[in-house]
Amino acid sequence: MDKPPFNPYIAVLIGVVSVSTAAIFVKLAGEAPASIIANYRLLLAVLIMAPYVFLKNRSEFRQISGRDWLLSSFAGIFLALHFILWFESLNYTSVASSVVLVTLQPIFAFIGTYIFFQERFTAGALLSMVIAITGSAIIGWGDFQISGLALFGDILALIGGMMVTGYFLLGQNLRKRLSLMTYTFVVYGMASAALIVYNLILQHSFTGYPASNWWIFLALAIIPTFFGHTLFNWALKWLSTSTISMSILFEPVGASILAYFILGEVITWSQWLGGTIVIFGLMMFIFSTTKKVKPKLTRISELED
C-alpha cells in the first residue's frame, strides 16, 4: 500500500470538525427557509464539482442506463427530504438533540437491509439498537419537558435520519456502477432539482438574502461536504471502515461544543445522558455489525449531514 502524503488520522480529525459545522451554519442562516439552505448547499456543491466531473468522468454519463437515472432521481428526492427535515428540525430543537438523533442513521440502514435484503440481526446488534433507542427516548422526554416544539424538532430529526436511509438504500447498487465523484454529482444534482421544484411550489424566494447568508450557503457546500466526507473517503484507503464510522459518531460532540461557544446553547442533563447512551449504543452497533454487513453499512460517502 502506498504511503499516505500526510497522516490519515489528521484527515479524519479535520473531517469530524468539518461535518460538525453543518448544523451551526444552518442555525446561523437565520430566517432563510430550510429548503432554500438545503438547495444552495447542494447546488453550489454540484457547481464546484462540475468542472472536474465533466473533464475527468464525462464518459461515464453515456454508460448510465435509464433505470439508473430513475434510481438517481428517487435517491436525490430522499436526500432532499433528509436535508429539509433535518435543517427544519434545527428551528425547533437544539443542535445537540438534532445531530444526535440524525446520527441514528446506521440503525435505520440496518433495519432497511433487514426488510429489503433479508439481513439477519445479531444479538449484539439488537442490544445496541435497544440502547441507542433508549438514549433517543431520554433526549425526547427531556426536550418535551422544555417544550412541545423541541420534541417536534426531535421527531423531524429522526424522520430526517430515516430519509437519508432511503437515499442510502436506493443508491447502494448505483454506487457500484459509478465512480464516487460521478455518483455524488448525479445524486446531488437530482436532489438540487427536486429542491428547486419544492421551493417553487412553496413560493420561497431564491434571492434577497443578506451577504452573510450567501457565505453560509457556500460554507455548507464546501466545509462539511468536501473537507468532511471527501476526507473520510480519502482516509479509507489507509484506515479501516470501522475507524471512520466510529469517528463520525463524534460529530454530535463536536457540533454540541461549537453550539455552546458560537450559539450559546447549553446542553441539558437529558441531552448529556441520552446523547452519551446513543453514542455508546452506536459504537456497540458498529462493532457488532462491521464484519457481518460491511458492504451495506459503511459507504462513508453516503452518510450525509
N, C-alpha and C positions, 0 to 999 in steps of 0.2 A: 504493500500500500504506500502511496506517495506520502511524503512528509508534508503536513499542513503548513501553509505560509505563515500562520500565526496560531496561537493556542486556541483550539476549538472551544474550550471551556470559557474563554473570554468572549467568544462569539455568542455562546449560549447566554452568558450573563447580560450582554448587550441586548440580546433578543428578548429576554424576560423583562428588562426595564422598558424596552420599546413597546411591547404589547401591553404593558401595564399603563401606558399613557392613553390608550384609546378612550376609556371611559372618562378620563379627565378632560380630554379635548371635547368630547360630546357635551359634558356639563358646561364647559366654557363657551360653547357655541350660543348660549343664551336662548333667544326666542326663535331661532331657526327651527322649523319642524324636523322631527326625527327622520322623516323620509327624504327631506332635502339634504340633511347632513349625510345620510347613507348614500344618496345619489351621487353627491360630489366626491365622497371618499372613493367610490368605485369608478366613477367616470374619469377622475383625474389619474387614478392608478392605471386605467386602461390606456389613457393618452400617453402616460410616461412609458409604458411597456411597448406601445405600438411600433416605434422605430426599430427596436431590437427584434420584435416578433416578425415584422414584415421583411426585414433584411436577412435574418437567420433561419426563420421557420416557415417562410412563405409557402414552401412546397407541401407542408402538412395540411394546409387548408383544402387542397384538392383531394386529399385522402379521407376527409371527414364525410361519412355517409349521412343520408337523410335521417336515419334513426338516431345517429349520434348528435346531430343538430337538435333533434327533438329532445333527447336526453339533456343536452346542454341547456335548452330553454327551461325545462322544468327544474333543473338543478339551480339555474340562475334565479328562478322565481322563489325557490325555497331560501336561497341565500339572501335575497332582497327582503323576504319576510323576517328572516332572522335579525337583520340589521334594524328594520323598522321596529320590531318588538323590543329588542334589547335597548336600542337608543331611547325608545319611548319610556321604557322602564326607569331610566335614569332621571326622568322628570318627576317620578313619584317616590322612588326609594333611594337609599344611599348607594354609593359606589361599591362599598364592601359587600352589601347584600346582593346587589345585581351581578357583580362579577363572579362571586362565589357560586351563585345559582346557575349562571350560564356555563360555568366550568363543569357542571354535571354532564355535559355533552357526551363524554365517553360511555357513561352508563346508558344513556338513551340510545347510543350507537350499538351497544352490545344487545340491548333489547330488540333493536331493529334487526340485527343479524340473526337473532333467535327466531323472530317472526318470519323473515323473508328467506333466510338461508339455513334454517334448522340448526343453528349453532347451539350446542348444549351449554347449560350453566354448570360451573363447578361449584362445590360447596364454598370455596373461598370467595368466588365472585358473588354468590348470593349474600354471604355475610357482609362483604364490603359494601354491596349496594344498600343493604338494610342500614348499615352505619351511616353512609352518606345521606340517605333519605331522611334518617333521624336528625342529622345535623341541619338539613334544609328545613325540616319542620320546626326546629328550635328557632332558626332565623325568622321564619314566617310568623311564628307565635309572638316572638319578641317585637317584630315590626308591627304586628296587629295591635299590640299594646300601645304603640306610639300613635298610629292612625290607620284607618282602613285603607287610605290611599297608599301607604307604604306597603301594605300587604298586596294591594293591586299591582304595584310595581314589581313585587317579588314574583307574582304569577306571570306577568308579562315576560320577565327574565327567564323563567322556567320554560314557557312556551317558545321563547326565542331559542333556547337550547335545543328544544325538540325540532324546530325548523332547520337548524344547521345540521341536525342529524339526517333529515330528509335530503338535504344537499349532499351530504357525505355518501349516503347510500346510492343516490342516483348517479353520482359522479364516479363511483367506485370502479365500474368496468370501463367507463370512458377514459379515466386517467391511465389505464393500462395501455391504451392505444395512442395516446398523445403525449408529447413531452410536457414537462411541468409548466414551462412558460406559455406554450400554446393552449394547454388546458385552462390555465389560470386566466389568460387573456380572453378566451372564448366565454367562459362562465361569468367572469366579471362583466364582460360586455353584455351578456344576456341579462344579468341582474340589473345592470345600469339601465338597460332599455325598459325592463319591467318597472323600475322605479320612476322613470320618466313618464310612462303611461299612468302610473299610480298618482303621481304628483299633478299631472294634467287633469285627471278626473276630479281630484280634490281641490283643484284650482290654487295650488300652492305656487307662490311666486318663485321663479328661478333667479331673480335678480333683486337688487335693492338692499342687500345685506351690507353691514359695515365692513371696512377693510380687514378688521380683526377676524371676522368670520371666514373670509377667504383664505387667510393664513392658516386658520384652524382646519379648514377643509383640505388644504394642501398637506398640512402636517399629518392628518389622518391617513391620507393616501400614501405618504412616504414612510413615516416612522413605524407604526405598528405593522404595516404591510411589508415593506422592503427591509427595514432594519430589524423587524421582528421575525416574521415567518420565513423570509428568504434566508436569513442567517441560520435559523433552525434547520432548514433543508440543507444548507451548505455543511453544517456541523454533522449531519447524519452520515457523511462519508467517513468520519473518523470516530464518532461516538455511537453507542447503541441507541436503538429507538426508545428503549425504556428510560434511558438517561434523559433524552429530550422530552419525553412525555412527562416524566417527573418534574423536570424544570418548569414546564408550562404551568404546573399546579401552583407555582409561586407567584403567578400573575395576580391573584386576589390579594396576596400580601403586599406586593409592590403597588398595586392600584390603591389599596387602603392607606398605605403610608403617604403616597402622593396626594391623596384626597385630604388627608389630615393637614399636610403642610400647605397645599395650594388652595383647597376649598374650605378648610376649617371644619371638615366633617369629623365628628367624634364617634368612635366605634362603641356601640353599646355592649353590655355584658353578653346578651343573647347572640349578637353578631360574632363576638370573640369566641364564645363557646361553640355555637353552631358552625361557624366557619372552620374552626380547628377540627371539629368532628368530620365535616365534609371532606376536608383535605386529607385527613387521616384515612377515611374510607376510600377515597380515590387512589391514594397510594397503595392501599391493600388491593384494590381492584386491579391496578396496573400490574402489580407483582403476580397476581393470580391468573391474569389473562394474557400476558405478553407472549408467552410461548405458544399458548393454545390458539390465539386468534390474531397473531401478529400482522398478517396481510390485511386484515379487515379493520383493525382499530388504530393503526399507527401511521397513517398518512398525515404527517405533520402539516403538509400544505393545505389540508382540508379542515384543519382546526381553526376556523375563522373567528376573530374577535375584533 
